[in-house]
Amino acid sequence: MIKKKNTIKDIARMAGVSKGTVDRVLHKRGKVSKTALAKVEKILKEIDFHPNPIARNLKENKVYKICVLIPDDKIDVYWTPAHEGIYEAQKEFIAFGLVVEKFLYHPHNKQDFYKKSMEAIKVKPDLLLMTPLFEQESFQISQTCKEENIRVALFNNHLNTKTTQSFIGQDLVQSGKIAADLINKILPTKSDIGIIHIDKEPHLLLKEQGFKEYYVNQECSHRILDAKDFNSDNQDRFEHDVKQYISNNPNVAALFITNSKVYMIAEILSKLTKPCVLVGYDLVPKNVSYLKEGGLDFLIHQRPKEQAYLSINYFAEFFLFGKNVPLKNLLPIDIVTAQNVDYYLNQPSN
């Protein structure tokens, strides 16, 4: 049997009060006597009443604004799926009064990051969603938002502060351990292993930390070389420096690249015809090509599209329907090979 939907008129009749009193109780506005409140709450409990949050929001005609501080994907294609996730979430909720505005910054320019954040804060959004690539500036931004009574949420990488309401991403230390485990399973004994940061960002050190921690707890004869930083702004200089690194470490048999630019190393190694196990991150087109061709061995999928989509989705449902937002949501860490990569590429939400 389909359960009858009780109206405000029905509840008022059962409680012996006016419709106006029921309306004030349901929407928590205006004054209601303790006696009337008790009567209404008793009936609501008996009939297991749940308000319709969609109808309520449409009636109030409230517009919620989310500003997203995110790197420009024309500069770094890793962020393209994240932009897609934002667009998809925006489409789902725009009819309910949700507005999403993006503020794009250069992923290697902290001044631009801070400038765009200030532009977003001036809009006075209900939420600032950001990827805090620059740690010190991100702390300043989150503190400013606290002073301006603007909620802050993070995705991609975490910020150790109490001024943010939510984080969606992965356990970066654990992802480093997974990369180490993959390499350890396929390398012969007594091999040199290198860790490479390309255009290093602070959160990449967490991956390095996890990678090293794995080998501390393993009985193996591999030698972990000191981590090496490379800047990719100048392609010729970058290639020269990487070749010099390989020349200086002739016994290196595996390289762990801590971000999505592993394809840049794969390209250089192919010119050197240097056999080397390569593990990196993310399904950017060039990485996928080298993975399928055998130029690199494993990619760890960080689900940037899902991170961005869920970040918008959680707060849209919070603003519109009163749902709780998780303080932290760590997404699964996917290992992608040449054999399963097409499955991930064909998914509607990467």
Secondary structure, 3 states (H helix, E strand, C coil): CCCCCCCHHHHHHHHCCCHHHHHHHHHCCCCCCHHHHHHHHHHHHHCCCCCCHHHHHHHHCCCEEEEEEEECCCCCHHHHHHHHHHHHHHHHHHHHCEEEEEEEECCCCHHHHHHHHHHHHHCCCCEEEECCCCHHHHHHHHHHHHHCCCEEEEECCCCCCCCCCEEEECCHHHHHHHHHHHHHHHCCCCCEEEEEEECCCCCHHHHHHHHHHHHHCCCCCCEECCCEEECCCCHHHHHHHHHHHHHHCCCEEEEEECCCCHHHHHHHHHHHCCCCEEEEECCCHHHHHHHHHCCCCEEEECCHHHHHHHHHHHHHHHHHHCCCCCCEEECCCEEECCCCHHHHHCCCCC
